[in-house]
Amino acid sequence: MELRGKEKKNKDLFWIGKALEGKAEGYNYLLEYYYPQLYVCLRAMVNSDQEAEDLTIESLTKAFNSLPSYDKSYAFSTWIYRIARNHCIDYCRKRELPLMFTDKHYLLNAKADVRPSGYMETPETILLRQDMVIAVRDLVQKLSPHYCKLITLRYFHDYSYDELSKALNLSVDIIKVQLFRAKKRLKMLVDKEEFKKCIAFDI
Protein backbone atom coordinates (compact mmCIF):
# COMPACT_ATOMS: atom_id res chain seq x y z
CA MET A 1 0.00 0.00 0.00
CA GLU A 2 2.83 2.41 0.81
CA LEU A 3 4.45 1.64 -2.54
CA ARG A 4 1.19 2.33 -4.35
CA GLY A 5 0.99 5.67 -2.57
CA LYS A 6 4.52 6.59 -3.68
CA GLU A 7 3.82 5.47 -7.22
CA LYS A 8 0.64 7.55 -7.32
CA LYS A 9 2.43 10.60 -5.96
CA ASN A 10 5.22 10.23 -8.52
CA LYS A 11 2.67 9.89 -11.32
CA ASP A 12 0.86 13.02 -10.13
CA LEU A 13 4.15 14.92 -9.96
CA PHE A 14 5.02 13.86 -13.51
CA TRP A 15 1.75 15.22 -14.91
CA ILE A 16 1.88 18.32 -12.71
CA GLY A 17 5.29 19.00 -14.22
CA LYS A 18 3.80 18.68 -17.70
CA ALA A 19 1.01 21.09 -16.77
CA LEU A 20 3.49 23.60 -15.36
CA GLU A 21 5.32 23.42 -18.69
CA GLY A 22 2.08 24.49 -20.33
CA LYS A 23 1.40 21.12 -21.92
CA ALA A 24 -2.27 20.21 -22.34
CA GLU A 25 -1.75 16.52 -21.61
CA GLY A 26 -0.73 17.39 -18.04
CA TYR A 27 -3.97 19.25 -17.38
CA ASN A 28 -5.97 16.57 -19.19
CA TYR A 29 -4.64 13.81 -16.93
CA LEU A 30 -5.34 15.77 -13.73
CA LEU A 31 -8.81 16.71 -14.97
CA GLU A 32 -9.78 13.18 -15.99
CA TYR A 33 -8.43 11.60 -12.82
CA TYR A 34 -9.64 14.08 -10.20
CA TYR A 35 -12.91 15.33 -11.67
CA PRO A 36 -14.98 12.24 -10.71
CA GLN A 37 -13.54 12.06 -7.21
CA LEU A 38 -14.02 15.77 -6.50
CA TYR A 39 -17.53 15.64 -7.91
CA VAL A 40 -18.54 12.81 -5.57
CA CYS A 41 -17.13 14.70 -2.56
CA LEU A 42 -18.79 17.99 -3.51
CA ARG A 43 -22.11 16.35 -4.37
CA ALA A 44 -22.16 15.05 -0.80
CA MET A 45 -21.98 18.68 0.38
CA VAL A 46 -24.64 20.31 -1.81
CA ASN A 47 -28.17 19.38 -2.87
CA SER A 48 -27.83 19.94 -6.61
CA ASP A 49 -26.10 17.93 -9.32
CA GLN A 50 -25.55 21.11 -11.35
CA GLU A 51 -24.05 22.94 -8.37
CA ALA A 52 -21.71 20.01 -7.73
CA GLU A 53 -20.61 19.99 -11.38
CA ASP A 54 -20.02 23.76 -11.39
CA LEU A 55 -18.14 23.66 -8.09
CA THR A 56 -15.98 20.80 -9.34
CA ILE A 57 -14.95 22.71 -12.46
CA GLU A 58 -14.36 25.89 -10.44
CA SER A 59 -12.28 23.98 -7.87
CA LEU A 60 -10.16 22.40 -10.59
CA THR A 61 -9.66 25.80 -12.20
CA LYS A 62 -8.52 27.24 -8.88
CA ALA A 63 -6.17 24.33 -8.35
CA PHE A 64 -4.69 24.63 -11.85
CA ASN A 65 -4.16 28.37 -11.40
CA SER A 66 -2.41 27.68 -8.10
CA LEU A 67 -0.21 24.82 -9.33
CA PRO A 68 3.01 26.90 -9.05
CA SER A 69 2.39 27.20 -5.30
CA TYR A 70 1.72 23.48 -4.73
CA ASP A 71 4.09 22.08 -2.09
CA LYS A 72 5.37 18.77 -3.49
CA SER A 73 6.12 17.45 -0.01
CA TYR A 74 2.37 16.88 0.41
CA ALA A 75 0.13 14.52 -1.54
CA PHE A 76 -1.55 16.32 -4.43
CA SER A 77 -4.87 14.71 -3.51
CA THR A 78 -4.70 16.29 -0.03
CA TRP A 79 -4.03 19.69 -1.56
CA ILE A 80 -6.72 19.59 -4.23
CA TYR A 81 -9.42 18.15 -1.94
CA ARG A 82 -8.80 20.96 0.54
CA ILE A 83 -9.18 23.55 -2.24
CA ALA A 84 -12.46 21.96 -3.34
CA ARG A 85 -13.83 21.68 0.19
CA ASN A 86 -12.98 25.28 1.07
CA HIS A 87 -14.39 26.56 -2.23
CA CYS A 88 -17.67 24.75 -1.59
CA ILE A 89 -17.94 26.11 1.95
CA ASP A 90 -17.27 29.68 0.70
CA TYR A 91 -19.84 29.24 -2.08
CA CYS A 92 -22.55 28.12 0.33
CA ARG A 93 -21.83 30.77 2.94
CA LYS A 94 -21.81 33.65 0.45
CA ARG A 95 -25.22 32.56 -0.82
CA GLU A 96 -26.49 31.74 2.67
CA LEU A 97 -27.10 28.15 1.63
CA PRO A 98 -27.13 25.44 4.31
CA LEU A 99 -23.92 23.47 4.60
CA MET A 100 -24.80 19.83 4.89
CA PHE A 101 -23.37 18.06 7.92
CA THR A 102 -23.01 15.10 5.63
CA ASP A 103 -25.02 13.20 3.08
CA LYS A 104 -26.04 10.36 5.38
CA HIS A 105 -26.64 7.91 2.56
CA TYR A 106 -23.27 8.71 1.03
CA LEU A 107 -20.88 9.41 3.87
CA LEU A 108 -22.04 7.74 7.05
CA ASN A 109 -23.45 4.63 5.42
CA ALA A 110 -20.97 4.53 2.52
CA LYS A 111 -23.70 4.40 -0.13
CA ALA A 112 -22.93 6.81 -2.95
CA ASP A 113 -26.01 7.25 -5.16
CA VAL A 114 -25.02 10.65 -6.53
CA ARG A 115 -22.43 10.29 -9.26
CA PRO A 116 -21.94 12.00 -12.58
CA SER A 117 -23.20 10.33 -15.70
CA GLY A 118 -20.86 7.55 -16.79
CA TYR A 119 -18.92 7.67 -13.52
CA MET A 120 -17.40 4.38 -12.40
CA GLU A 121 -15.71 3.93 -9.04
CA THR A 122 -12.05 3.11 -9.01
CA PRO A 123 -10.27 1.29 -6.19
CA GLU A 124 -8.98 4.72 -5.08
CA THR A 125 -12.46 6.28 -4.80
CA ILE A 126 -13.81 3.23 -2.97
CA LEU A 127 -10.96 3.46 -0.46
CA LEU A 128 -11.52 7.21 -0.14
CA ARG A 129 -15.20 6.71 0.62
CA GLN A 130 -14.45 3.99 3.16
CA ASP A 131 -11.77 6.18 4.78
CA MET A 132 -14.27 9.04 5.06
CA VAL A 133 -16.76 6.82 6.90
CA ILE A 134 -14.09 5.48 9.26
CA ALA A 135 -12.71 8.98 9.88
CA VAL A 136 -16.10 10.41 10.83
CA ARG A 137 -16.95 7.50 13.09
CA ASP A 138 -13.56 7.73 14.83
CA LEU A 139 -13.99 11.45 15.47
CA VAL A 140 -17.49 10.98 16.85
CA GLN A 141 -16.00 8.62 19.43
CA LYS A 142 -13.79 11.49 20.65
CA LEU A 143 -16.82 13.54 21.68
CA SER A 144 -18.25 13.44 25.19
CA PRO A 145 -20.44 10.34 25.77
CA HIS A 146 -23.64 12.40 25.54
CA TYR A 147 -22.65 14.22 22.35
CA CYS A 148 -21.41 10.96 20.87
CA LYS A 149 -24.78 9.36 21.53
CA LEU A 150 -26.64 12.33 20.05
CA ILE A 151 -24.63 12.32 16.82
CA THR A 152 -24.75 8.54 16.54
CA LEU A 153 -28.52 8.29 16.97
CA ARG A 154 -29.28 11.27 14.74
CA TYR A 155 -26.92 10.63 11.82
CA PHE A 156 -25.95 6.97 12.04
CA HIS A 157 -29.39 5.63 12.94
CA ASP A 158 -31.63 8.32 11.40
CA TYR A 159 -33.49 9.19 14.61
CA SER A 160 -35.98 12.04 14.26
CA TYR A 161 -36.04 14.83 16.84
CA ASP A 162 -39.11 13.25 18.42
CA GLU A 163 -37.40 9.87 18.62
CA LEU A 164 -34.33 11.49 20.18
CA SER A 165 -36.54 13.27 22.69
CA LYS A 166 -38.13 9.99 23.80
CA ALA A 167 -34.87 8.04 23.81
CA LEU A 168 -33.00 10.62 25.88
CA ASN A 169 -35.95 11.92 27.91
CA LEU A 170 -35.29 15.51 26.85
CA SER A 171 -37.46 18.12 25.14
CA VAL A 172 -37.11 18.60 21.38
CA ASP A 173 -35.84 22.15 21.94
CA ILE A 174 -33.08 20.94 24.25
CA ILE A 175 -32.21 18.19 21.77
CA LYS A 176 -31.78 20.78 19.00
CA VAL A 177 -29.55 22.99 21.14
CA GLN A 178 -27.39 20.10 22.28
CA LEU A 179 -27.14 18.68 18.77
CA PHE A 180 -26.02 22.09 17.51
CA ARG A 181 -23.29 22.14 20.17
CA ALA A 182 -22.29 18.55 19.40
CA LYS A 183 -21.90 19.34 15.68
CA LYS A 184 -19.92 22.48 16.48
CA ARG A 185 -17.58 20.43 18.64
CA LEU A 186 -17.27 17.80 15.93
CA LYS A 187 -16.44 20.49 13.37
CA MET A 188 -13.62 21.69 15.62
CA LEU A 189 -12.23 18.15 15.69
CA VAL A 190 -12.49 17.88 11.91
CA ASP A 191 -10.62 21.16 11.43
CA LYS A 192 -7.95 20.07 13.91
CA GLU A 193 -7.44 16.81 12.04
CA GLU A 194 -7.03 18.75 8.74
CA PHE A 195 -8.96 16.16 6.76
CA LYS A 196 -8.28 15.75 3.11
CA LYS A 197 -11.82 14.47 2.88
CA CYS A 198 -14.76 16.67 2.10
CA ILE A 199 -16.81 17.07 5.24
CA ALA A 200 -19.02 20.05 6.04
CA PHE A 201 -21.54 21.01 8.69
CA ASP A 202 -24.93 22.73 8.76
CA ILE A 203 -24.11 25.07 11.65
N, C-alpha and C positions, 0 to 999 in steps of 0.2 A: 504493500500500500504506500509506503514512504517513497519507493522508487517511482511508482505511478505519479505521485504528487510532484516529484522532481522533474519527471519527463513532461508532465503537463505544463509546469512552470517554464521549462526551457522552450517548449513549443510556443507558448504565449509570447515569451520574450523575442523569439525569432520573428513572429508576425508583427509584434509591436515595433520591432526595428524596421521592418519593411514599411509599415505605416508612417513611421517618423521620417523615412526617406521619401515619403510622398507617393509610394506605390500603392495602387488601388487594391492589389491582391491582399495586402496586409489588413486594410480596413474590411475587405470582404470576408476574410476569415473570422475576424473578431465579431463582425455583425452576424454572420451565420451561426457562429457557435454560441454567442451570449444572448442574442435576441430572444430565443425561446425560454431560456432560463430566467432572464429578467422579466419577461412578460408574465410568467407564472407567479413570480414573487409579487409583482406589482398588482396583478389581478386579484391577489389575496388581500390587498390593501384598499382597493376601490371597488365600487359596485357596478362599474360599466366596462364592457369589453373595449369600447372605443377609447375611453379614458386610459385604460391600461395600455392599449396599443400606442396612443399618443405619448404617454409618459415614458414608455420603453424607448421610442425613437428619440425623444428629447434627452433622456438619460444617456443614451449611447452618443448622441451629438456632444453633450457636455463632456463625456469621458474622452471622446476623440480629440476635442479641442484642448483638453487638459493633459493629453498624453506626455508632453515634454516634462511635466511636473511629477509624473508617476515614479514612485520610489521602488526600484526593482528589488529591494530587499524584502518586500511584502508580496504576497500572492496577488496577481492581477484580479482574480475573482473577488477577493476581499475588498479591494479598492473600488471596483466597478459596482459591486452590490451596495456599498455604502453611498456612492454617488446616487444611485437609483433610489434607494430608500429615503435619503435626505431630500431629493428632488420631489418625491411623492408627498412627503410630509409638508414641505413648503407649499406645494400646489394646493393641497387640501386646506391648509390653514389660511392661505390668502383668499380662498373662495369660501371660507367658513363652512367647509364640508366636513362631515364627521370622519374622523380617522378610525378605522375599524381596529378593534383590539386584535382580532384575528379572524380569518374566515374559518369557522369551526370545522366545516366539512373538509377544508383543505389542510389546515395547519395542525390542529389538535388531533384530528382523527386520521390524518395522512391520506385523505381522499381528494385528489385534485380533479374536479369536474370542469374547471374553467381553463381551457387551453386554446391557443390560437388554432385556426383551421390548418390541418395537416401536421400539427405538432405531434411528435413521438418522443416519449421519454427515453433518455439515454441512461446508462448506469450512473453517470455523474449527477443527473437531475434527481434520480430516485434516491441516491445517497444524500443529496442536499435536503430533500423533503424529509427523509427519515431523521437526519441530523437536526432539522428545525423542530420536529416534534419532540425529540429527546431533550433538546436544549431548553425548550419552554417548560417541559415537565420538571426538569432538574431545577430550574430557577424557581418554579412554584414551591418546590419543597424547601427552599431557603426562606420563605415567608414565615411569619408567625403561624402557629397551628390554626388559629381561627381564620386568618386571611387565606391560608392554604386551603382550608376546607371550603371557604366561600368561592374561591376561584375554581377549585376542582368541581364542585357541584354545579356551578353556573356554566362553565365553559367546557368541561370534560364530560359532564353528564346531562347537559341541556336542561337544568332545573329552571323553571320560571321563577319570577319574584315571589309569587304566592307559594310555590313549593318550597322555596328557600325559607320563607317566613314560617311555615309549618315545621320544617325540619329543624330549624335553629331556634324556634320559639321567640322570634323577634318580629317587630312590625315591618311592613314593606318599606316604609320610609327609612328606618334604621338600616335595613338590608342595603338599600341603595347608597346610603352614605358610606357604609363600611366597605361596600364593593368598590366604590369610587376610590377610597383610600387604599384598598388592596391593590387595585390596578395601578395607582400612582406609585406605590412602593415597588411593584413588579417592573414598572417602566424604569425606575431608578436602577434596578438590578440589571436590566437589559442594557442600559446605557453604560453601566460600569463594566459589563462584560465585553462591550464593543463588538457586538455580533456582526458577522458578515451576512447574516440572514436578514430577511426583510420582515421585521415585526413592528407593528404600530399599535397605538392605543386610542380608544375613543374617550379621552379625558381632556 
